[in-house]
Amino acid sequence: MYLPRHHQLELRGKSHFTRNLFLTLFALGLVGFAFWKRNDIKSYFISSALQKQTKLENKAIESVLSGKPSKEVLQEFITSARTTLQSQPTSSRAYHSVAKSYYYEMIASGFILNLRKIHELALDKRETKNDFQDFGNLLDEMYLCSLKARALPNNFPELHSNQMLISLYEMLEGRKIPSQIFKDIESIELEKISPEIRPIYVWLFLAGAASSGQKSRIEKSASLNELLVEPLRLKFTNRDLEFLKGIASFKEKNYIESLQSLRIIKKETDYLSREATKLEAEIFFQQNLPEKAITLLENLYYETESKDTEIIEIIKRIIQAKPKAKSKLSVL
């Protein structure tokens, strides 16, 4: 049927109007649906991001547990954790993940917790803190994020692992006395801590026990160490443990037991033997035998070929406290 041209244009105009109206209504419908389902949509994307991060976290944990962590694998998790926090600034888990990412970054940079550092901490040596100067900023950030994770109201499964990061910082930086840190962690079960964080627990347990005079708990530390995966176990010998027992007994002013442990250690000539001799001299000083302490230290100074300057500082301190005591060393 033939229609005049103006009728054809009219029909086309109506057709365009109908299609545009439909598209507009459809678009408005989508917007309305998206607004109505906005929380579900947001949850979907968050859930998807969390699943990705969990996979990266599991890979990072496996890498650390192997004893030869891959910097590339750790960096993937570090990047993911910090990106996730930006989208979830009120999440305890997000803050804990970032705190852990700083710990991973330290591991990738050569951070190691060993027995010598425990010896130094238990003996109130300043050198230990200097050992961690290269990790100062990372330690600070780890601590701050762990505190934020703990401060947020929502509970989270990694609470105990998070406490390990807090306690590690507090021990290394002297924010709390060792006996208090020991109380903080002793009630936590090892199984409730993420596997790659468990070495921190054993290290803190051992450092806390020795520093606070808990000799009986040092043996338990050795048992806990055996529960770790082999690559992450703390490396120590019976002499290491005996030295820590000597320190613990000294802290408790049980000088007889302390001397017994120290004399077992002194059968060999090495770092442990030197430190045991210094502590033995300290016991003599505490027992009001300054001359005996000084003689012991003088002999040790000669044995070390006059290289251990700390011996001189100990002798000076003894003479300052006991002015009648004398030393043969001309350097004084």
NUKOLTOR-281157 format. One record per residue (C-alpha): residue number from 0; residue in three letters; y, x negated, z. Coordinates in steps of 0.1 Angstrom, whole numbers, padded with zeros to 4 digits. Example, Ala and Ser with C-alpha at 12.3 -4.5 7.8 and 13.67 -1.06 7.14 Angstrom:
BEGIN
[0,ALA,[-0045,-0123,0078]]
[1,SER,[-0011,-0137,0071]]
! end
This chain:
BEGIN
[0,MET,[0000,0000,0000]]
[1,TYR,[0033,-0014,-0009]]
[2,LEU,[0060,-0018,0018]]
[3,PRO,[0096,-0026,0011]]
[4,ARG,[0106,-0061,0020]]
[5,HIS,[0127,-0050,0050]]
[6,HIS,[0096,-0033,0065]]
[7,GLN,[0075,-0065,0061]]
[8,LEU,[0102,-0085,0079]]
[9,GLU,[0103,-0059,0106]]
[10,LEU,[0065,-0061,0112]]
[11,ARG,[0066,-0099,0112]]
[12,GLY,[0093,-0099,0138]]
[13,LYS,[0073,-0075,0160]]
[14,SER,[0042,-0098,0156]]
[15,HIS,[0062,-0129,0167]]
[16,PHE,[0077,-0110,0196]]
[17,THR,[0042,-0098,0207]]
[18,ARG,[0027,-0133,0205]]
[19,ASN,[0056,-0149,0223]]
[20,LEU,[0055,-0122,0250]]
[21,PHE,[0017,-0128,0254]]
[22,LEU,[0022,-0166,0257]]
[23,THR,[0050,-0161,0282]]
[24,LEU,[0030,-0137,0303]]
[25,PHE,[-0001,-0160,0300]]
[26,ALA,[0020,-0190,0311]]
[27,LEU,[0035,-0171,0340]]
[28,GLY,[0000,-0160,0349]]
[29,LEU,[-0012,-0196,0350]]
[30,VAL,[0018,-0206,0371]]
[31,GLY,[0011,-0178,0395]]
[32,PHE,[-0025,-0186,0397]]
[33,ALA,[-0017,-0223,0403]]
[34,PHE,[0007,-0213,0430]]
[35,TRP,[-0018,-0190,0446]]
[36,LYS,[-0045,-0216,0444]]
[37,ARG,[-0022,-0246,0451]]
[38,ASN,[-0040,-0256,0483]]
[39,ASP,[-0074,-0255,0466]]
[40,ILE,[-0061,-0275,0436]]
[41,LYS,[-0045,-0301,0460]]
[42,SER,[-0078,-0303,0480]]
[43,TYR,[-0097,-0308,0448]]
[44,PHE,[-0076,-0338,0438]]
[45,ILE,[-0077,-0352,0473]]
[46,SER,[-0114,-0348,0475]]
[47,SER,[-0118,-0365,0442]]
[48,ALA,[-0097,-0394,0454]]
[49,LEU,[-0116,-0396,0487]]
[50,GLN,[-0149,-0397,0468]]
[51,LYS,[-0136,-0426,0447]]
[52,GLN,[-0123,-0445,0478]]
[53,THR,[-0156,-0439,0497]]
[54,LYS,[-0175,-0455,0468]]
[55,LEU,[-0152,-0485,0468]]
[56,GLU,[-0154,-0487,0506]]
[57,ASN,[-0192,-0487,0505]]
[58,LYS,[-0191,-0515,0479]]
[59,ALA,[-0167,-0535,0501]]
[60,ILE,[-0189,-0530,0531]]
[61,GLU,[-0220,-0542,0512]]
[62,SER,[-0201,-0572,0500]]
[63,VAL,[-0190,-0582,0535]]
[64,LEU,[-0225,-0577,0549]]
[65,SER,[-0239,-0600,0522]]
[66,GLY,[-0221,-0629,0539]]
[67,LYS,[-0205,-0638,0506]]
[68,PRO,[-0177,-0612,0501]]
[69,SER,[-0164,-0607,0466]]
[70,LYS,[-0126,-0609,0465]]
[71,GLU,[-0126,-0586,0435]]
[72,VAL,[-0146,-0559,0452]]
[73,LEU,[-0125,-0562,0484]]
[74,GLN,[-0093,-0560,0464]]
[75,GLU,[-0104,-0528,0447]]
[76,PHE,[-0109,-0512,0481]]
[77,ILE,[-0076,-0527,0494]]
[78,THR,[-0056,-0512,0465]]
[79,SER,[-0074,-0478,0468]]
[80,ALA,[-0068,-0476,0506]]
[81,ARG,[-0031,-0482,0503]]
[82,THR,[-0027,-0458,0475]]
[83,THR,[-0045,-0431,0494]]
[84,LEU,[-0022,-0435,0524]]
[85,GLN,[0008,-0428,0502]]
[86,SER,[-0006,-0394,0494]]
[87,GLN,[-0020,-0387,0530]]
[88,PRO,[0006,-0401,0554]]
[89,THR,[-0006,-0380,0583]]
[90,SER,[-0043,-0389,0580]]
[91,SER,[-0060,-0410,0607]]
[92,ARG,[-0087,-0421,0584]]
[93,ALA,[-0062,-0432,0558]]
[94,TYR,[-0044,-0454,0583]]
[95,HIS,[-0077,-0468,0595]]
[96,SER,[-0087,-0476,0560]]
[97,VAL,[-0055,-0495,0554]]
[98,ALA,[-0060,-0513,0588]]
[99,LYS,[-0094,-0523,0576]]
[100,SER,[-0081,-0534,0543]]
[101,TYR,[-0059,-0559,0560]]
[102,TYR,[-0090,-0572,0579]]
[103,TYR,[-0108,-0575,0546]]
[104,GLU,[-0079,-0594,0532]]
[105,MET,[-0081,-0618,0561]]
[106,ILE,[-0119,-0623,0554]]
[107,ALA,[-0112,-0630,0517]]
[108,SER,[-0086,-0656,0529]]
[109,GLY,[-0111,-0674,0551]]
[110,PHE,[-0107,-0657,0584]]
[111,ILE,[-0137,-0666,0607]]
[112,LEU,[-0145,-0657,0643]]
[113,ASN,[-0166,-0685,0658]]
[114,LEU,[-0176,-0698,0693]]
[115,ARG,[-0151,-0726,0694]]
[116,LYS,[-0123,-0700,0694]]
[117,ILE,[-0139,-0682,0723]]
[118,HIS,[-0141,-0715,0742]]
[119,GLU,[-0104,-0720,0736]]
[120,LEU,[-0094,-0685,0745]]
[121,ALA,[-0115,-0685,0777]]
[122,LEU,[-0100,-0718,0787]]
[123,ASP,[-0064,-0705,0780]]
[124,LYS,[-0059,-0730,0752]]
[125,ARG,[-0029,-0725,0730]]
[126,GLU,[-0045,-0741,0699]]
[127,THR,[-0065,-0709,0692]]
[128,LYS,[-0033,-0689,0684]]
[129,ASN,[-0022,-0717,0661]]
[130,ASP,[-0055,-0713,0642]]
[131,PHE,[-0044,-0678,0632]]
[132,GLN,[-0009,-0685,0621]]
[133,ASP,[-0018,-0682,0584]]
[134,PHE,[-0030,-0647,0591]]
[135,GLY,[-0001,-0636,0613]]
[136,ASN,[0014,-0610,0590]]
[137,LEU,[-0020,-0595,0581]]
[138,LEU,[-0030,-0593,0618]]
[139,ASP,[0003,-0576,0626]]
[140,GLU,[-0001,-0550,0598]]
[141,MET,[-0038,-0544,0608]]
[142,TYR,[-0027,-0538,0644]]
[143,LEU,[0002,-0514,0635]]
[144,CYS,[-0020,-0493,0612]]
[145,SER,[-0048,-0492,0637]]
[146,LEU,[-0023,-0480,0664]]
[147,LYS,[-0010,-0453,0640]]
[148,ALA,[-0045,-0441,0632]]
[149,ARG,[-0053,-0438,0670]]
[150,ALA,[-0019,-0421,0677]]
[151,LEU,[-0024,-0392,0651]]
[152,PRO,[-0038,-0360,0667]]
[153,ASN,[-0068,-0355,0644]]
[154,ASN,[-0099,-0372,0655]]
[155,PHE,[-0119,-0393,0630]]
[156,PRO,[-0154,-0408,0628]]
[157,GLU,[-0142,-0444,0626]]
[158,LEU,[-0124,-0442,0660]]
[159,HIS,[-0146,-0469,0676]]
[160,SER,[-0143,-0492,0646]]
[161,ASN,[-0106,-0487,0648]]
[162,GLN,[-0106,-0497,0684]]
[163,MET,[-0123,-0530,0675]]
[164,LEU,[-0094,-0539,0652]]
[165,ILE,[-0069,-0531,0680]]
[166,SER,[-0088,-0551,0706]]
[167,LEU,[-0092,-0581,0683]]
[168,TYR,[-0055,-0583,0679]]
[169,GLU,[-0049,-0578,0716]]
[170,MET,[-0073,-0606,0724]]
[171,LEU,[-0059,-0631,0699]]
[172,GLU,[-0023,-0624,0707]]
[173,GLY,[-0028,-0621,0744]]
[174,ARG,[-0014,-0585,0745]]
[175,LYS,[-0039,-0576,0772]]
[176,ILE,[-0058,-0596,0798]]
[177,PRO,[-0094,-0603,0787]]
[178,SER,[-0109,-0583,0816]]
[179,GLN,[-0091,-0551,0804]]
[180,ILE,[-0102,-0557,0768]]
[181,PHE,[-0137,-0561,0780]]
[182,LYS,[-0135,-0527,0798]]
[183,ASP,[-0121,-0511,0766]]
[184,ILE,[-0151,-0522,0745]]
[185,GLU,[-0180,-0523,0769]]
[186,SER,[-0185,-0486,0770]]
[187,ILE,[-0187,-0484,0732]]
[188,GLU,[-0221,-0484,0716]]
[189,LEU,[-0227,-0509,0689]]
[190,GLU,[-0243,-0483,0666]]
[191,LYS,[-0211,-0462,0665]]
[192,ILE,[-0192,-0491,0648]]
[193,SER,[-0192,-0497,0611]]
[194,PRO,[-0217,-0525,0603]]
[195,GLU,[-0192,-0550,0589]]
[196,ILE,[-0170,-0545,0620]]
[197,ARG,[-0198,-0551,0645]]
[198,PRO,[-0194,-0589,0646]]
[199,ILE,[-0159,-0583,0660]]
[200,TYR,[-0175,-0563,0688]]
[201,VAL,[-0200,-0591,0697]]
[202,TRP,[-0173,-0617,0695]]
[203,LEU,[-0150,-0597,0718]]
[204,PHE,[-0178,-0589,0741]]
[205,LEU,[-0186,-0626,0745]]
[206,ALA,[-0150,-0637,0747]]
[207,GLY,[-0142,-0609,0773]]
[208,ALA,[-0173,-0617,0794]]
[209,ALA,[-0165,-0654,0796]]
[210,SER,[-0127,-0650,0801]]
[211,SER,[-0131,-0624,0828]]
[212,GLY,[-0159,-0642,0847]]
[213,GLN,[-0187,-0618,0837]]
[214,LYS,[-0215,-0644,0836]]
[215,SER,[-0243,-0618,0836]]
[216,ARG,[-0229,-0602,0804]]
[217,ILE,[-0231,-0634,0784]]
[218,GLU,[-0268,-0631,0779]]
[219,LYS,[-0263,-0595,0767]]
[220,SER,[-0239,-0608,0741]]
[221,ALA,[-0267,-0630,0727]]
[222,SER,[-0290,-0599,0725]]
[223,LEU,[-0263,-0579,0707]]
[224,ASN,[-0258,-0607,0682]]
[225,GLU,[-0294,-0604,0672]]
[226,LEU,[-0288,-0567,0662]]
[227,LEU,[-0263,-0578,0635]]
[228,VAL,[-0274,-0584,0599]]
[229,GLU,[-0283,-0621,0596]]
[230,PRO,[-0254,-0633,0575]]
[231,LEU,[-0229,-0619,0600]]
[232,ARG,[-0244,-0632,0632]]
[233,LEU,[-0223,-0655,0653]]
[234,LYS,[-0237,-0690,0651]]
[235,PHE,[-0242,-0705,0686]]
[236,THR,[-0267,-0726,0705]]
[237,ASN,[-0280,-0724,0741]]
[238,ARG,[-0255,-0751,0750]]
[239,ASP,[-0227,-0729,0737]]
[240,LEU,[-0239,-0701,0759]]
[241,GLU,[-0243,-0724,0789]]
[242,PHE,[-0207,-0736,0785]]
[243,LEU,[-0195,-0700,0784]]
[244,LYS,[-0215,-0694,0816]]
[245,GLY,[-0198,-0724,0831]]
[246,ILE,[-0164,-0710,0822]]
[247,ALA,[-0173,-0676,0836]]
[248,SER,[-0185,-0690,0869]]
[249,PHE,[-0153,-0711,0871]]
[250,LYS,[-0132,-0680,0866]]
[251,GLU,[-0151,-0663,0895]]
[252,LYS,[-0145,-0695,0916]]
[253,ASN,[-0182,-0700,0918]]
[254,TYR,[-0178,-0737,0914]]
[255,ILE,[-0214,-0747,0923]]
[256,GLU,[-0229,-0726,0895]]
[257,SER,[-0202,-0737,0871]]
[258,LEU,[-0210,-0774,0877]]
[259,GLN,[-0246,-0767,0872]]
[260,SER,[-0240,-0753,0838]]
[261,LEU,[-0215,-0780,0828]]
[262,ARG,[-0238,-0808,0837]]
[263,ILE,[-0265,-0794,0815]]
[264,ILE,[-0241,-0795,0786]]
[265,LYS,[-0229,-0831,0793]]
[266,LYS,[-0263,-0845,0782]]
[267,GLU,[-0248,-0850,0747]]
[268,THR,[-0216,-0866,0735]]
[269,ASP,[-0196,-0841,0715]]
[270,TYR,[-0168,-0815,0717]]
[271,LEU,[-0187,-0794,0743]]
[272,SER,[-0194,-0824,0765]]
[273,ARG,[-0157,-0834,0765]]
[274,GLU,[-0146,-0799,0773]]
[275,ALA,[-0172,-0796,0800]]
[276,THR,[-0159,-0828,0816]]
[277,LYS,[-0124,-0815,0816]]
[278,LEU,[-0135,-0783,0833]]
[279,GLU,[-0155,-0803,0858]]
[280,ALA,[-0124,-0823,0866]]
[281,GLU,[-0105,-0791,0871]]
[282,ILE,[-0131,-0779,0896]]
[283,PHE,[-0127,-0812,0916]]
[284,PHE,[-0090,-0806,0916]]
[285,GLN,[-0095,-0770,0929]]
[286,GLN,[-0117,-0784,0956]]
[287,ASN,[-0089,-0807,0967]]
[288,LEU,[-0105,-0838,0953]]
[289,PRO,[-0078,-0850,0929]]
[290,GLU,[-0088,-0887,0929]]
[291,LYS,[-0123,-0878,0918]]
[292,ALA,[-0109,-0855,0891]]
[293,ILE,[-0086,-0883,0878]]
[294,THR,[-0113,-0909,0877]]
[295,LEU,[-0135,-0885,0857]]
[296,LEU,[-0107,-0879,0832]]
[297,GLU,[-0098,-0916,0829]]
[298,ASN,[-0133,-0924,0820]]
[299,LEU,[-0133,-0896,0794]]
[300,TYR,[-0100,-0909,0780]]
[301,TYR,[-0116,-0943,0774]]
[302,GLU,[-0147,-0927,0759]]
[303,THR,[-0126,-0908,0734]]
[304,GLU,[-0108,-0941,0724]]
[305,SER,[-0075,-0928,0739]]
[306,LYS,[-0073,-0901,0712]]
[307,ASP,[-0075,-0870,0733]]
[308,THR,[-0039,-0866,0746]]
[309,GLU,[-0047,-0834,0764]]
[310,ILE,[-0065,-0855,0790]]
[311,ILE,[-0031,-0872,0798]]
[312,GLU,[-0015,-0838,0803]]
[313,ILE,[-0042,-0827,0827]]
[314,ILE,[-0038,-0859,0848]]
[315,LYS,[0000,-0855,0848]]
[316,ARG,[-0004,-0819,0861]]
[317,ILE,[-0028,-0831,0889]]
[318,ILE,[-0004,-0858,0900]]
[319,GLN,[0026,-0834,0900]]
[320,ALA,[0006,-0811,0923]]
[321,LYS,[-0008,-0840,0944]]
[322,PRO,[0019,-0868,0944]]
[323,LYS,[-0003,-0891,0964]]
[324,ALA,[-0029,-0892,0937]]
[325,LYS,[-0027,-0922,0913]]
[326,SER,[-0040,-0931,0879]]
[327,LYS,[-0049,-0964,0862]]
[328,LEU,[-0036,-0952,0829]]
[329,SER,[-0003,-0970,0820]]
[330,VAL,[0007,-0941,0796]]
[331,LEU,[0017,-0921,0827]]
! end
